[in-house]
Every structure is written in structure tokens, then in C-alpha cells.
């Protein structure tokens, strides 16, 4: 059975485009924080789960990234 796909073009206005860019930038900040936190944990010989990293990020996100 062949796969079927659809390509949808987004045509956002200026306000929507700005909002999309901000969301992408914030997602990148969260990813980089999680990656660095995980690597620090490995350097200290401890395993940090995604739940631990998420909890740590939520605790500092407003002070550090706002």
C-alpha cells in the first residue's frame, strides 16, 4: 500500500509569523537546557531522567529565560 501525503502551505500574517518564530526559539532553548543538564549528570556519574530534567527546567525557566 503506497503512502499518501499532503503538503499544506502556511500563509501567516506578521503577528502569526512572529509568534511562530518565538515558539521555535523557545523550544530550542528548552532542548539545549535539557541536553546540557543531561551531560552534566553524566559527568557526575548520575542518570537524569526526562522527568528530573523537566522538573529542573520548570523550576528555573522564569528566572533564567524570561
PDB file of N, CA, C and O in Angstrom:
ATOM      1  N   UNK A   1       0.839  -1.173   0.000  1.00  0.00           N
ATOM      2  CA  UNK A   1       0.000   0.000   0.000  1.00  0.00           C
ATOM      3  C   UNK A   1       0.892   1.247   0.000  1.00  0.00           C
ATOM      4  O   UNK A   1       1.678   1.427   0.930  1.00  0.00           O
ATOM      5  N   UNK A   2       0.794   2.091  -0.993  1.00  0.00           N
ATOM      6  CA  UNK A   2       1.620   3.293  -1.036  1.00  0.00           C
ATOM      7  C   UNK A   2       1.156   4.326   0.005  1.00  0.00           C
ATOM      8  O   UNK A   2      -0.027   4.425   0.330  1.00  0.00           O
ATOM      9  N   UNK A   3       2.108   5.067   0.498  1.00  0.00           N
ATOM     10  CA  UNK A   3       1.788   6.123   1.453  1.00  0.00           C
ATOM     11  C   UNK A   3       1.289   7.347   0.716  1.00  0.00           C
ATOM     12  O   UNK A   3       1.785   7.685  -0.359  1.00  0.00           O
ATOM     13  N   UNK A   4       0.316   8.002   1.293  1.00  0.00           N
ATOM     14  CA  UNK A   4      -0.212   9.219   0.696  1.00  0.00           C
ATOM     15  C   UNK A   4       0.150  10.387   1.610  1.00  0.00           C
ATOM     16  O   UNK A   4       0.053  10.284   2.833  1.00  0.00           O
ATOM     17  N   UNK A   5       0.550  11.451   1.027  1.00  0.00           N
ATOM     18  CA  UNK A   5       0.914  12.632   1.804  1.00  0.00           C
ATOM     19  C   UNK A   5       0.193  13.847   1.261  1.00  0.00           C
ATOM     20  O   UNK A   5      -0.298  13.857   0.132  1.00  0.00           O
ATOM     21  N   UNK A   6       0.142  14.859   2.086  1.00  0.00           N
ATOM     22  CA  UNK A   6      -0.402  16.139   1.667  1.00  0.00           C
ATOM     23  C   UNK A   6       0.570  17.218   2.094  1.00  0.00           C
ATOM     24  O   UNK A   6       1.126  17.173   3.191  1.00  0.00           O
ATOM     25  N   UNK A   7       0.765  18.169   1.234  1.00  0.00           N
ATOM     26  CA  UNK A   7       1.628  19.297   1.556  1.00  0.00           C
ATOM     27  C   UNK A   7       0.735  20.513   1.713  1.00  0.00           C
ATOM     28  O   UNK A   7      -0.021  20.870   0.809  1.00  0.00           O
ATOM     29  N   UNK A   8       0.834  21.145   2.876  1.00  0.00           N
ATOM     30  CA  UNK A   8      -0.007  22.299   3.178  1.00  0.00           C
ATOM     31  C   UNK A   8       0.897  23.512   3.342  1.00  0.00           C
ATOM     32  O   UNK A   8       1.863  23.481   4.105  1.00  0.00           O
ATOM     33  N   UNK A   9       0.585  24.550   2.639  1.00  0.00           N
ATOM     34  CA  UNK A   9       1.379  25.775   2.731  1.00  0.00           C
ATOM     35  C   UNK A   9       0.759  26.701   3.772  1.00  0.00           C
ATOM     36  O   UNK A   9      -0.438  26.985   3.734  1.00  0.00           O
ATOM     37  N   UNK A  10       1.587  27.163   4.696  1.00  0.00           N
ATOM     38  CA  UNK A  10       1.134  28.125   5.691  1.00  0.00           C
ATOM     39  C   UNK A  10       1.343  29.527   5.145  1.00  0.00           C
ATOM     40  O   UNK A  10       2.358  29.818   4.511  1.00  0.00           O
ATOM     41  N   UNK A  11       0.393  30.370   5.394  1.00  0.00           N
ATOM     42  CA  UNK A  11       0.491  31.757   4.945  1.00  0.00           C
ATOM     43  C   UNK A  11       0.142  32.673   6.128  1.00  0.00           C
ATOM     44  O   UNK A  11      -0.917  33.300   6.140  1.00  0.00           O
ATOM     45  N   UNK A  12       1.036  32.746   7.118  1.00  0.00           N
ATOM     46  CA  UNK A  12       0.720  33.531   8.319  1.00  0.00           C
ATOM     47  C   UNK A  12       0.875  35.033   8.079  1.00  0.00           C
ATOM     48  O   UNK A  12       1.649  35.469   7.226  1.00  0.00           O
ATOM     49  N   UNK A  13       0.126  35.802   8.847  1.00  0.00           N
ATOM     50  CA  UNK A  13       0.329  37.253   8.806  1.00  0.00           C
ATOM     51  C   UNK A  13       1.535  37.595   9.684  1.00  0.00           C
ATOM     52  O   UNK A  13       2.154  36.693  10.248  1.00  0.00           O
ATOM     53  N   UNK A  14       1.872  38.849   9.806  1.00  0.00           N
ATOM     54  CA  UNK A  14       3.077  39.256  10.546  1.00  0.00           C
ATOM     55  C   UNK A  14       3.021  38.840  12.016  1.00  0.00           C
ATOM     56  O   UNK A  14       4.013  38.362  12.567  1.00  0.00           O
ATOM     57  N   UNK A  15       1.877  39.019  12.639  1.00  0.00           N
ATOM     58  CA  UNK A  15       1.745  38.673  14.055  1.00  0.00           C
ATOM     59  C   UNK A  15       1.899  37.164  14.258  1.00  0.00           C
ATOM     60  O   UNK A  15       2.575  36.734  15.193  1.00  0.00           O
ATOM     61  N   UNK A  16       1.283  36.362  13.398  1.00  0.00           N
ATOM     62  CA  UNK A  16       1.378  34.912  13.496  1.00  0.00           C
ATOM     63  C   UNK A  16       2.794  34.427  13.214  1.00  0.00           C
ATOM     64  O   UNK A  16       3.282  33.505  13.868  1.00  0.00           O
ATOM     65  N   UNK A  17       3.447  35.044  12.249  1.00  0.00           N
ATOM     66  CA  UNK A  17       4.821  34.676  11.908  1.00  0.00           C
ATOM     67  C   UNK A  17       5.762  34.941  13.077  1.00  0.00           C
ATOM     68  O   UNK A  17       6.631  34.123  13.377  1.00  0.00           O
ATOM     69  N   UNK A  18       5.591  36.077  13.732  1.00  0.00           N
ATOM     70  CA  UNK A  18       6.404  36.417  14.893  1.00  0.00           C
ATOM     71  C   UNK A  18       6.169  35.419  16.024  1.00  0.00           C
ATOM     72  O   UNK A  18       7.111  34.982  16.685  1.00  0.00           O
ATOM     73  N   UNK A  19       4.912  35.069  16.237  1.00  0.00           N
ATOM     74  CA  UNK A  19       4.565  34.102  17.293  1.00  0.00           C
ATOM     75  C   UNK A  19       5.198  32.740  17.006  1.00  0.00           C
ATOM     76  O   UNK A  19       5.717  32.103  17.923  1.00  0.00           O
ATOM     77  N   UNK A  20       5.165  32.281  15.754  1.00  0.00           N
ATOM     78  CA  UNK A  20       5.777  31.004  15.387  1.00  0.00           C
ATOM     79  C   UNK A  20       7.283  31.025  15.622  1.00  0.00           C
ATOM     80  O   UNK A  20       7.851  30.051  16.114  1.00  0.00           O
ATOM     81  N   UNK A  21       7.919  32.116  15.276  1.00  0.00           N
ATOM     82  CA  UNK A  21       9.364  32.240  15.481  1.00  0.00           C
ATOM     83  C   UNK A  21       9.721  32.195  16.962  1.00  0.00           C
ATOM     84  O   UNK A  21      10.701  31.559  17.349  1.00  0.00           O
ATOM     85  N   UNK A  22       8.935  32.864  17.781  1.00  0.00           N
ATOM     86  CA  UNK A  22       9.184  32.855  19.224  1.00  0.00           C
ATOM     87  C   UNK A  22       9.030  31.448  19.798  1.00  0.00           C
ATOM     88  O   UNK A  22       9.824  31.032  20.642  1.00  0.00           O
ATOM     89  N   UNK A  23       8.019  30.721  19.349  1.00  0.00           N
ATOM     90  CA  UNK A  23       7.809  29.361  19.838  1.00  0.00           C
ATOM     91  C   UNK A  23       8.961  28.451  19.432  1.00  0.00           C
ATOM     92  O   UNK A  23       9.407  27.629  20.233  1.00  0.00           O
ATOM     93  N   UNK A  24       9.447  28.584  18.208  1.00  0.00           N
ATOM     94  CA  UNK A  24      10.580  27.762  17.760  1.00  0.00           C
ATOM     95  C   UNK A  24      11.830  28.094  18.568  1.00  0.00           C
ATOM     96  O   UNK A  24      12.581  27.193  18.943  1.00  0.00           O
ATOM     97  N   UNK A  25      12.055  29.350  18.834  1.00  0.00           N
ATOM     98  CA  UNK A  25      13.213  29.754  19.614  1.00  0.00           C
ATOM     99  C   UNK A  25      13.143  29.229  21.034  1.00  0.00           C
ATOM    100  O   UNK A  25      14.156  28.809  21.592  1.00  0.00           O
ATOM    101  N   UNK A  26      11.951  29.247  21.628  1.00  0.00           N
ATOM    102  CA  UNK A  26      11.798  28.768  22.993  1.00  0.00           C
ATOM    103  C   UNK A  26      11.973  27.252  23.072  1.00  0.00           C
ATOM    104  O   UNK A  26      12.524  26.732  24.042  1.00  0.00           O
ATOM    105  N   UNK A  27      11.503  26.555  22.048  1.00  0.00           N
ATOM    106  CA  UNK A  27      11.692  25.100  22.011  1.00  0.00           C
ATOM    107  C   UNK A  27      13.177  24.763  21.943  1.00  0.00           C
ATOM    108  O   UNK A  27      13.627  23.795  22.556  1.00  0.00           O
ATOM    109  N   UNK A  28      13.931  25.556  21.201  1.00  0.00           N
ATOM    110  CA  UNK A  28      15.373  25.324  21.094  1.00  0.00           C
ATOM    111  C   UNK A  28      16.056  25.582  22.433  1.00  0.00           C
ATOM    112  O   UNK A  28      16.970  24.845  22.806  1.00  0.00           O
ATOM    113  N   UNK A  29      15.634  26.607  23.159  1.00  0.00           N
ATOM    114  CA  UNK A  29      16.188  26.900  24.486  1.00  0.00           C
ATOM    115  C   UNK A  29      15.932  25.722  25.431  1.00  0.00           C
ATOM    116  O   UNK A  29      16.827  25.309  26.169  1.00  0.00           O
ATOM    117  N   UNK A  30      14.714  25.184  25.405  1.00  0.00           N
ATOM    118  CA  UNK A  30      14.373  24.059  26.277  1.00  0.00           C
ATOM    119  C   UNK A  30      15.199  22.830  25.914  1.00  0.00           C
ATOM    120  O   UNK A  30      15.678  22.123  26.801  1.00  0.00           O
ATOM    121  N   UNK A  31      15.371  22.568  24.617  1.00  0.00           N
ATOM    122  CA  UNK A  31      16.165  21.414  24.188  1.00  0.00           C
ATOM    123  C   UNK A  31      17.617  21.564  24.629  1.00  0.00           C
ATOM    124  O   UNK A  31      18.205  20.619  25.156  1.00  0.00           O
ATOM    125  N   UNK A  32      18.197  22.738  24.418  1.00  0.00           N
ATOM    126  CA  UNK A  32      19.589  22.961  24.806  1.00  0.00           C
ATOM    127  C   UNK A  32      19.779  22.840  26.318  1.00  0.00           C
ATOM    128  O   UNK A  32      20.788  22.303  26.774  1.00  0.00           O
ATOM    129  N   UNK A  33      18.823  23.331  27.091  1.00  0.00           N
ATOM    130  CA  UNK A  33      18.897  23.203  28.542  1.00  0.00           C
ATOM    131  C   UNK A  33      18.875  21.737  28.944  1.00  0.00           C
ATOM    132  O   UNK A  33      19.679  21.302  29.768  1.00  0.00           O
ATOM    133  N   UNK A  34      17.953  20.976  28.362  1.00  0.00           N
ATOM    134  CA  UNK A  34      17.848  19.554  28.686  1.00  0.00           C
ATOM    135  C   UNK A  34      19.105  18.783  28.317  1.00  0.00           C
ATOM    136  O   UNK A  34      19.562  17.928  29.076  1.00  0.00           O
ATOM    137  N   UNK A  35      19.657  19.084  27.161  1.00  0.00           N
ATOM    138  CA  UNK A  35      20.880  18.404  26.725  1.00  0.00           C
ATOM    139  C   UNK A  35      22.045  18.717  27.648  1.00  0.00           C
ATOM    140  O   UNK A  35      22.783  17.813  28.040  1.00  0.00           O
ATOM    141  N   UNK A  36      22.218  19.981  28.000  1.00  0.00           N
ATOM    142  CA  UNK A  36      23.332  20.338  28.877  1.00  0.00           C
ATOM    143  C   UNK A  36      23.145  19.753  30.276  1.00  0.00           C
ATOM    144  O   UNK A  36      24.110  19.320  30.905  1.00  0.00           O
ATOM    145  N   UNK A  37      21.906  19.741  30.760  1.00  0.00           N
ATOM    146  CA  UNK A  37      21.640  19.156  32.076  1.00  0.00           C
ATOM    147  C   UNK A  37      21.939  17.659  32.068  1.00  0.00           C
ATOM    148  O   UNK A  37      22.506  17.134  33.027  1.00  0.00           O
ATOM    149  N   UNK A  38      21.567  16.980  31.005  1.00  0.00           N
ATOM    150  CA  UNK A  38      21.825  15.549  30.903  1.00  0.00           C
ATOM    151  C   UNK A  38      23.323  15.261  30.860  1.00  0.00           C
ATOM    152  O   UNK A  38      23.797  14.320  31.497  1.00  0.00           O
ATOM    153  N   UNK A  39      24.073  16.080  30.100  1.00  0.00           N
ATOM    154  CA  UNK A  39      25.522  15.886  30.008  1.00  0.00           C
ATOM    155  C   UNK A  39      26.211  16.157  31.344  1.00  0.00           C
ATOM    156  O   UNK A  39      27.159  15.458  31.701  1.00  0.00           O
ATOM    157  N   UNK A  40      25.752  17.152  32.078  1.00  0.00           N
ATOM    158  CA  UNK A  40      26.307  17.431  33.405  1.00  0.00           C
ATOM    159  C   UNK A  40      26.057  16.239  34.320  1.00  0.00           C
ATOM    160  O   UNK A  40      26.933  15.857  35.096  1.00  0.00           O
ATOM    161  N   UNK A  41      24.877  15.657  34.236  1.00  0.00           N
ATOM    162  CA  UNK A  41      24.573  14.478  35.029  1.00  0.00           C
ATOM    163  C   UNK A  41      25.478  13.312  34.682  1.00  0.00           C
ATOM    164  O   UNK A  41      25.920  12.591  35.577  1.00  0.00           O
ATOM    165  N   UNK A  42      25.761  13.111  33.409  1.00  0.00           N
ATOM    166  CA  UNK A  42      26.660  12.030  33.010  1.00  0.00           C
ATOM    167  C   UNK A  42      28.078  12.273  33.517  1.00  0.00           C
ATOM    168  O   UNK A  42      28.762  11.331  33.917  1.00  0.00           O
ATOM    169  N   UNK A  43      28.523  13.523  33.505  1.00  0.00           N
ATOM    170  CA  UNK A  43      29.849  13.838  34.029  1.00  0.00           C
ATOM    171  C   UNK A  43      29.954  13.551  35.520  1.00  0.00           C
ATOM    172  O   UNK A  43      31.032  13.227  36.017  1.00  0.00           O
ATOM    173  N   UNK A  44      28.842  13.667  36.232  1.00  0.00           N
ATOM    174  CA  UNK A  44      28.809  13.402  37.675  1.00  0.00           C
ATOM    175  C   UNK A  44      28.393  11.963  37.975  1.00  0.00           C
ATOM    176  O   UNK A  44      28.082  11.633  39.119  1.00  0.00           O
ATOM    177  N   UNK A  45      28.386  11.117  36.964  1.00  0.00           N
ATOM    178  CA  UNK A  45      28.015   9.702  37.089  1.00  0.00           C
ATOM    179  C   UNK A  45      26.625   9.494  37.679  1.00  0.00           C
ATOM    180  O   UNK A  45      26.419   8.607  38.507  1.00  0.00           O
ATOM    181  N   UNK A  46      25.685  10.309  37.250  1.00  0.00           N
ATOM    182  CA  UNK A  46      24.298  10.106  37.662  1.00  0.00           C
ATOM    183  C   UNK A  46      23.408  10.164  36.423  1.00  0.00           C
ATOM    184  O   UNK A  46      23.665  10.920  35.486  1.00  0.00           O
ATOM    185  N   UNK A  47      22.364   9.354  36.442  1.00  0.00           N
ATOM    186  CA  UNK A  47      21.435   9.304  35.323  1.00  0.00           C
ATOM    187  C   UNK A  47      20.265  10.228  35.618  1.00  0.00           C
ATOM    188  O   UNK A  47      19.588  10.067  36.633  1.00  0.00           O
ATOM    189  N   UNK A  48      20.021  11.188  34.743  1.00  0.00           N
ATOM    190  CA  UNK A  48      18.905  12.109  34.921  1.00  0.00           C
ATOM    191  C   UNK A  48      17.816  11.740  33.922  1.00  0.00           C
ATOM    192  O   UNK A  48      18.041  11.752  32.711  1.00  0.00           O
ATOM    193  N   UNK A  49      16.652  11.418  34.429  1.00  0.00           N
ATOM    194  CA  UNK A  49      15.542  11.066  33.549  1.00  0.00           C
ATOM    195  C   UNK A  49      14.912  12.339  32.981  1.00  0.00           C
ATOM    196  O   UNK A  49      15.184  13.448  33.442  1.00  0.00           O
ATOM    197  N   UNK A  50      14.077  12.150  31.984  1.00  0.00           N
ATOM    198  CA  UNK A  50      13.412  13.302  31.394  1.00  0.00           C
ATOM    199  C   UNK A  50      12.502  14.003  32.405  1.00  0.00           C
ATOM    200  O   UNK A  50      12.277  15.209  32.304  1.00  0.00           O
ATOM    201  N   UNK A  51      11.986  13.264  33.363  1.00  0.00           N
ATOM    202  CA  UNK A  51      11.135  13.862  34.388  1.00  0.00           C
ATOM    203  C   UNK A  51      11.966  14.777  35.287  1.00  0.00           C
ATOM    204  O   UNK A  51      11.530  15.877  35.623  1.00  0.00           O
ATOM    205  N   UNK A  52      13.159  14.328  35.677  1.00  0.00           N
ATOM    206  CA  UNK A  52      14.046  15.150  36.504  1.00  0.00           C
ATOM    207  C   UNK A  52      14.473  16.419  35.771  1.00  0.00           C
ATOM    208  O   UNK A  52      14.498  17.505  36.352  1.00  0.00           O
ATOM    209  N   UNK A  53      14.808  16.272  34.493  1.00  0.00           N
ATOM    210  CA  UNK A  53      15.250  17.428  33.699  1.00  0.00           C
ATOM    211  C   UNK A  53      14.096  18.405  33.505  1.00  0.00           C
ATOM    212  O   UNK A  53      14.290  19.618  33.583  1.00  0.00           O
ATOM    213  N   UNK A  54      12.907  17.891  33.255  1.00  0.00           N
ATOM    214  CA  UNK A  54      11.738  18.758  33.085  1.00  0.00           C
ATOM    215  C   UNK A  54      11.435  19.519  34.366  1.00  0.00           C
ATOM    216  O   UNK A  54      11.130  20.711  34.333  1.00  0.00           O
ATOM    217  N   UNK A  55      11.521  18.822  35.499  1.00  0.00           N
ATOM    218  CA  UNK A  55      11.278  19.453  36.797  1.00  0.00           C
ATOM    219  C   UNK A  55      12.302  20.564  37.046  1.00  0.00           C
ATOM    220  O   UNK A  55      11.950  21.644  37.522  1.00  0.00           O
ATOM    221  N   UNK A  56      13.566  20.293  36.721  1.00  0.00           N
ATOM    222  CA  UNK A  56      14.630  21.295  36.892  1.00  0.00           C
ATOM    223  C   UNK A  56      14.393  22.496  35.983  1.00  0.00           C
ATOM    224  O   UNK A  56      14.551  23.639  36.411  1.00  0.00           O
ATOM    225  N   UNK A  57      14.016  22.243  34.735  1.00  0.00           N
ATOM    226  CA  UNK A  57      13.768  23.332  33.787  1.00  0.00           C
ATOM    227  C   UNK A  57      12.592  24.189  34.234  1.00  0.00           C
ATOM    228  O   UNK A  57      12.669  25.417  34.185  1.00  0.00           O
ATOM    229  N   UNK A  58      11.504  23.558  34.671  1.00  0.00           N
ATOM    230  CA  UNK A  58      10.335  24.314  35.113  1.00  0.00           C
ATOM    231  C   UNK A  58      10.625  25.159  36.346  1.00  0.00           C
ATOM    232  O   UNK A  58      10.002  26.201  36.550  1.00  0.00           O
ATOM    233  N   UNK A  59      11.574  24.710  37.169  1.00  0.00           N
ATOM    234  CA  UNK A  59      11.920  25.466  38.377  1.00  0.00           C
ATOM    235  C   UNK A  59      12.693  26.745  38.054  1.00  0.00           C
ATOM    236  O   UNK A  59      12.588  27.730  38.785  1.00  0.00           O
ATOM    237  N   UNK A  60      13.464  26.739  36.970  1.00  0.00           N
ATOM    238  CA  UNK A  60      14.327  27.893  36.690  1.00  0.00           C
ATOM    239  C   UNK A  60      13.920  28.679  35.439  1.00  0.00           C
ATOM    240  O   UNK A  60      14.531  29.710  35.158  1.00  0.00           O
ATOM    241  N   UNK A  61      12.925  28.239  34.687  1.00  0.00           N
ATOM    242  CA  UNK A  61      12.653  28.850  33.386  1.00  0.00           C
ATOM    243  C   UNK A  61      12.236  30.321  33.477  1.00  0.00           C
ATOM    244  O   UNK A  61      12.625  31.115  32.620  1.00  0.00           O
ATOM    245  N   UNK A  62      11.460  30.700  34.487  1.00  0.00           N
ATOM    246  CA  UNK A  62      11.012  32.093  34.571  1.00  0.00           C
ATOM    247  C   UNK A  62      12.118  33.021  35.053  1.00  0.00           C
ATOM    248  O   UNK A  62      12.175  34.181  34.645  1.00  0.00           O
ATOM    249  N   UNK A  63      12.992  32.524  35.913  1.00  0.00           N
ATOM    250  CA  UNK A  63      14.084  33.356  36.408  1.00  0.00           C
ATOM    251  C   UNK A  63      15.210  33.467  35.387  1.00  0.00           C
ATOM    252  O   UNK A  63      15.800  34.534  35.219  1.00  0.00           O
ATOM    253  N   UNK A  64      15.502  32.378  34.717  1.00  0.00           N
ATOM    254  CA  UNK A  64      16.662  32.340  33.853  1.00  0.00           C
ATOM    255  C   UNK A  64      16.386  32.752  32.407  1.00  0.00           C
ATOM    256  O   UNK A  64      17.256  33.340  31.765  1.00  0.00           O
ATOM    257  N   UNK A  65      15.208  32.458  31.888  1.00  0.00           N
ATOM    258  CA  UNK A  65      14.944  32.655  30.469  1.00  0.00           C
ATOM    259  C   UNK A  65      13.834  33.648  30.157  1.00  0.00           C
ATOM    260  O   UNK A  65      13.444  33.772  28.996  1.00  0.00           O
ATOM    261  N   UNK A  66      13.325  34.341  31.127  1.00  0.00           N
ATOM    262  CA  UNK A  66      12.212  35.264  30.876  1.00  0.00           C
ATOM    263  C   UNK A  66      12.675  36.674  30.768  1.00  0.00           C
ATOM    264  O   UNK A  66      11.863  37.575  30.558  1.00  0.00           O
TER     265      UNK A  66
END
